[in-house]
Amino acid sequence: MSTPERLLQILTNKGSLAPGSPWAAAVAQVPRELFLPDGFEAGGRVVDRATHPERWARAVYGDLALVTQVNEGRDLGEDAYQRPTSSSSMPSIMLQMLGLLDVRPGHTVFEAGAGTGYNVAWLCHRLGDRHVTTMDVDPGIAKQAEANLACAGFGPRVLCGDAEDGRPDGAPYDRVLATYTVPEIPYAWVEQAPAGRIVAPWGGGLFHYSFAVLDVADGRARGRFTGNPAFMHTRSRPAGGGLLRDFLHHEDAGTPGRTTLCPLDVVHDQHALFYVDLAVPQVWHYVGRAQDGSDEATLWLFSYDKGSWATAEYVPGRASYEVEQYGPRCLWDEVEAAYRQWERYGRPGRERAGMTVHPGGQDLWLDEPGNAIAVVPRTGP
């Protein structure tokens, strides 16, 4: 049986929904199927309602993230990189995010990224339509989310526009929630929730698996990082990623070198990668593993602008590793320097890092706000 009650049971069994949770009624009473198209991607496989109705229903009422749009809805051809650009988030992650948001009866919420409208529906169920505003940059997604919500009996404000500008005429808000990853917390959100809370998936190209949970006071938002969410990136400043063939060039012109830093030590430690990401912007990585049983692997690093790349070759049992770099940025050198700085900090965990957002940008700090380890000037709204 695939119903909201099944999803409620799954989330309860997983410990995502505690007894007496104020979100239990929303899970049980808001049909997720009303917010999903007849075809979507689940776990890398397309699920079609017409041909596999039972599989479709089980995916809908499973604890799964369901991709509903790729490449902003444009057909770039079968050989193009299929970048997910809209989805229905994993319900257990939605509950974690909403728990961090700490909404109370009477609170007003501005949601950046309407998606299918399912998360908005939970908020409306809990707070009432007039307390919820959502905005999406994609006109088609905003229109469909509004239709989905109406079908489910909800009527919040659904707007089309750049949510990183916020919605000043609806402010002040008690809570601001983003359903996509941002590399920078827009100061508009701070201004429009002057005594509230901001929860947003946050990070850059190398590590973007954190919720930033920030409380606002005196024109500043301050807080720390938690969780392990995986959300799509803002369209205003999309992250890297793609097919290697689109980023790799001048393969014969790379500069060779060696390193004693194991490349897999960098990417397999989320705490290390979090701090490396702070120091190495506009870069993404990919690990290619040998298929011959050797356990060898290649760490690829690419700059967003496609101008620079680097490789670091992992071979088990070695004390040093081959490196090759090309372009104006020596990407491996940047990554290694950031990793060594993390070691000098004492190899701190991500939980020791914090962030302050102010009119000039955002400051990242270790343990205390006065101990800045990265300063990012404001570039957005």
C-alpha positions in Angstrom: 0.0 0.0 0.0 1.4 3.4 -1.0 -0.3 6.2 0.8 0.6 9.1 3.1 0.2 6.7 6.0 3.0 4.5 4.6 5.3 7.5 4.4 4.4 8.4 8.0 5.3 4.9 9.1 8.6 5.0 7.2 9.6 8.3 8.7 8.6 7.1 12.1 10.5 3.9 11.8 13.6 5.8 10.7 13.4 8.1 13.7 12.9 11.1 11.4 9.5 11.8 12.9 9.4 11.6 16.7 6.2 10.7 18.6 4.1 13.8 19.0 5.9 15.7 16.2 3.9 18.8 15.1 4.7 17.7 11.5 3.1 14.3 11.7 -0.3 15.6 10.7 1.1 17.3 7.6 2.9 14.1 6.5 -0.3 12.1 7.0 -2.8 14.5 5.5 -1.0 16.1 2.6 -0.9 13.6 -0.4 2.5 13.8 -2.0 1.1 12.4 -5.2 -0.7 15.7 -5.9 2.7 17.4 -6.2 4.4 15.1 -8.6 4.3 14.6 -12.4 3.6 11.3 -14.1 7.2 10.9 -14.8 10.3 11.6 -12.6 13.7 10.3 -11.8 14.3 8.3 -8.6 17.7 6.8 -7.8 19.0 7.5 -11.3 16.1 5.7 -12.9 13.1 7.2 -14.7 9.8 6.1 -13.2 6.7 6.5 -15.4 3.2 6.3 -13.9 1.5 5.0 -17.0 3.8 2.0 -17.5 4.7 1.2 -13.9 1.9 2.7 -11.6 2.9 0.6 -8.6 6.5 1.5 -8.8 5.6 5.1 -9.3 3.4 5.1 -6.2 6.0 3.3 -4.0 8.5 6.0 -5.0 6.1 8.8 -4.2 5.5 7.5 -0.7 9.0 6.4 -0.1 11.7 8.5 1.7 13.2 9.4 -1.7 14.3 12.6 -3.5 12.5 12.7 -6.8 14.0 14.8 -9.7 11.2 16.5 -11.6 13.3 18.7 -13.9 16.8 18.7 -15.5 18.6 21.4 -17.4 16.0 24.0 -16.5 13.5 22.1 -18.7 15.6 22.6 -21.9 16.4 19.7 -24.2 20.1 19.9 -24.7 20.4 16.5 -26.4 21.0 13.0 -25.2 24.7 13.5 -24.9 24.5 16.6 -22.7 25.1 16.6 -19.0 21.8 16.1 -17.2 21.9 18.6 -14.4 19.0 18.3 -12.0 17.3 21.7 -11.6 14.1 20.9 -9.6 12.9 18.1 -7.4 10.7 17.0 -4.6 13.1 16.7 -1.7 13.6 13.6 0.5 10.9 13.8 3.2 13.3 13.0 6.0 15.6 15.9 5.0 12.5 18.1 4.8 11.7 17.2 8.4 15.3 17.9 9.5 15.2 21.3 7.7 11.9 22.3 9.2 13.0 21.2 12.6 16.0 23.5 12.4 13.7 26.3 11.2 11.8 26.0 14.5 8.5 27.5 13.3 5.8 28.3 15.8 2.1 29.1 15.4 1.8 32.6 14.1 5.2 32.7 12.4 5.5 34.0 8.9 7.8 32.2 6.5 9.5 33.2 3.3 10.6 30.1 1.3 13.2 30.5 -1.5 12.6 27.8 -4.1 9.0 26.6 -4.5 9.9 23.4 -6.3 6.8 21.1 -6.5 5.1 22.9 -3.7 5.1 19.9 -1.3 7.3 21.6 1.3 5.1 24.7 1.1 2.1 22.5 1.7 3.5 21.2 4.9 4.2 24.8 6.0 0.6 25.8 5.1 -0.8 22.9 6.9 1.1 23.9 10.1 0.9 27.7 9.9 -2.0 28.6 7.6 -1.9 29.9 4.0 -1.6 33.6 4.8 1.6 33.0 6.8 3.5 31.4 4.0 5.2 33.0 0.9 7.2 31.0 -1.6 9.1 32.2 -4.7 10.7 30.4 -7.6 12.9 31.8 -10.3 11.4 29.5 -13.0 8.0 30.7 -14.2 6.8 27.2 -15.2 7.8 25.7 -11.8 6.1 28.5 -9.9 2.9 28.1 -11.9 2.9 24.3 -11.5 3.6 24.6 -7.7 0.6 27.0 -7.4 -1.6 24.6 -9.3 -0.4 21.6 -7.2 -1.1 23.6 -4.0 -4.6 24.6 -5.1 -5.3 20.9 -6.0 -4.3 20.0 -2.4 -6.5 22.8 -1.0 -3.8 25.3 -0.1 -3.5 29.0 -1.3 -0.2 30.6 -0.1 1.5 33.4 -2.0 3.4 31.8 -4.8 5.6 34.3 -6.7 8.0 34.1 -9.6 11.3 36.0 -9.2 14.8 35.8 -7.8 14.2 34.7 -4.2 17.7 35.9 -3.3 16.2 39.4 -3.5 13.6 38.3 -1.0 10.2 40.0 -1.0 10.5 43.3 0.8 6.8 44.1 0.7 6.0 41.0 2.7 8.6 41.6 5.3 9.3 41.3 8.2 9.4 37.5 8.3 10.0 35.3 11.3 11.7 32.6 9.2 13.5 32.4 5.9 14.0 29.0 4.4 15.9 28.0 1.2 15.3 24.8 -0.6 18.5 25.1 -2.7 22.1 25.5 -1.9 23.7 29.0 -1.8 27.4 29.8 -1.6 26.5 33.1 0.1 23.6 34.1 2.3 21.8 37.0 0.6 21.8 40.0 2.9 18.2 40.7 1.8 17.2 37.7 3.9 18.9 39.2 6.9 17.2 42.5 6.3 13.8 40.9 5.9 14.0 38.7 8.9 15.4 41.3 11.4 14.7 39.2 14.5 14.2 35.8 12.9 16.0 32.7 11.7 17.5 31.7 8.4 18.0 28.0 7.4 19.7 27.3 4.1 21.7 24.6 2.4 25.1 26.2 2.1 28.5 25.6 0.5 30.6 25.8 -2.6 31.8 23.4 -5.3 34.0 21.1 -3.2 31.6 20.7 -0.2 28.0 21.8 -0.2 26.5 19.4 2.3 25.7 21.7 5.3 22.7 23.5 6.6 23.6 27.0 7.7 21.4 27.8 10.7 21.6 31.5 11.5 19.8 33.8 14.0 19.4 37.4 13.1 19.8 40.4 15.4 21.2 43.9 15.0 21.5 43.7 11.3 23.6 40.5 11.4 22.9 36.8 11.1 25.1 34.5 13.0 25.2 30.7 13.5 26.8 27.4 12.7 26.5 24.4 10.3 24.8 21.0 10.7 23.3 18.1 8.8 24.3 16.5 5.6 21.8 17.7 3.0 22.3 17.4 -0.8 20.3 20.1 -2.6 20.5 21.6 -6.0 22.4 24.9 -6.4 21.1 28.3 -6.9 20.5 29.2 -10.6 21.9 32.7 -10.1 25.3 31.2 -9.3 25.3 27.5 -10.3 28.0 25.2 -9.0 30.4 23.3 -11.2 29.9 19.7 -12.4 29.4 18.2 -15.7 31.0 15.8 -18.2 34.8 15.5 -18.0 35.1 16.0 -21.7 33.6 19.5 -21.4 36.2 20.6 -18.8 39.3 18.6 -19.8 41.6 20.1 -22.5 45.3 20.6 -23.2 46.0 17.2 -21.8 49.5 17.2 -23.2 50.3 20.6 -21.6 49.8 19.8 -18.0 52.7 20.5 -15.5 53.7 17.3 -13.7 54.6 17.1 -10.0 54.3 15.0 -6.9 52.7 15.3 -3.5 52.9 13.4 -0.2 49.3 14.3 0.6 47.0 11.3 -0.2 44.3 12.8 -2.6 41.7 10.5 -1.1 42.4 11.8 2.4 41.2 15.2 1.2 37.9 14.1 -0.4 36.9 11.3 2.0 37.0 13.5 5.1 34.0 15.8 5.2 35.6 18.0 7.8 38.7 18.5 5.8 36.8 19.1 2.6 34.5 21.6 4.4 37.5 23.8 5.4 39.3 23.3 2.0 36.1 24.5 0.3 36.3 27.8 2.2 39.7 28.5 0.8 39.3 27.1 -2.8 36.3 28.8 -4.5 34.8 28.0 -7.8 36.1 24.5 -8.1 34.5 21.1 -8.2 35.9 17.6 -8.0 35.3 14.1 -9.3 36.9 10.8 -8.2 37.4 8.2 -10.9 38.1 4.7 -9.7 40.0 2.0 -11.7 37.8 -0.9 -12.8 40.6 -3.5 -12.8 40.6 -4.4 -9.1 43.7 -2.4 -8.3 41.9 0.2 -6.0 43.8 2.9 -7.8 41.9 6.2 -8.3 42.2 9.6 -9.9 41.1 12.8 -8.2 40.1 15.4 -10.8 39.8 19.1 -10.0 38.1 21.6 -12.4 37.6 25.3 -12.2 34.1 26.5 -12.9 35.3 28.7 -15.8 36.9 25.5 -17.5 40.2 27.3 -17.6 42.1 25.1 -15.1 42.3 21.5 -14.1 44.4 19.2 -12.0 44.7 15.5 -11.3 46.2 13.6 -8.4 46.8 9.9 -8.8 46.1 7.6 -5.9 48.0 4.2 -5.8 47.6 2.0 -2.7 50.8 1.6 -0.6 52.6 4.6 -2.1 54.0 7.4 0.1 53.8 10.0 -2.7 51.5 10.6 -5.6 51.7 11.9 -9.1 50.1 15.3 -9.8 49.4 17.2 -13.0 48.1 20.7 -13.3 47.0 23.0 -16.2 45.8 26.6 -16.4 46.1 29.9 -14.6 45.2 28.3 -11.3 47.3 25.5 -9.8 44.3 23.7 -8.4 46.1 20.9 -6.5 48.4 23.4 -4.9 45.4 25.4 -3.7 43.8 22.3 -2.3 46.9 21.1 -0.6 47.6 24.5 0.9 44.1 24.6 2.3 44.3 21.1 3.7 47.6 21.8 5.4 46.1 24.9 6.9 43.2 22.8 8.3 45.9 20.5 9.8 47.5 23.6 11.5 44.1 24.5 12.9 44.2 21.1 14.7 42.0 19.2 12.2 38.8 20.7 13.6 35.4 19.3 12.8 32.8 21.2 10.9 30.8 21.8 14.0 33.5 24.2 15.3 33.0 26.5 12.3 30.5 29.4 12.3 29.4 32.2 10.0 28.4 35.8 10.5 26.5 37.6 7.6 26.7 41.4 7.6 26.2 44.1 5.0 29.7 43.7 3.6 29.6 39.9 3.1 30.1 36.8 5.3 32.8 35.9 7.7 33.7 32.3 8.5 35.2 31.7 11.9 36.5 28.9 14.0 35.1 28.5 17.5 34.5 32.2 18.1 33.3 35.0 15.9 36.5 36.9 16.4 38.6 34.1 15.1 38.0 34.6 11.3 39.4 32.0 8.9 37.7 33.2 5.7 36.2 36.5 4.7 33.9 36.5 1.6 32.9 40.0 0.3 29.3 40.4 -0.6 28.7 39.8 -4.3 24.9 39.2 -4.4 21.9 41.2 -3.4 
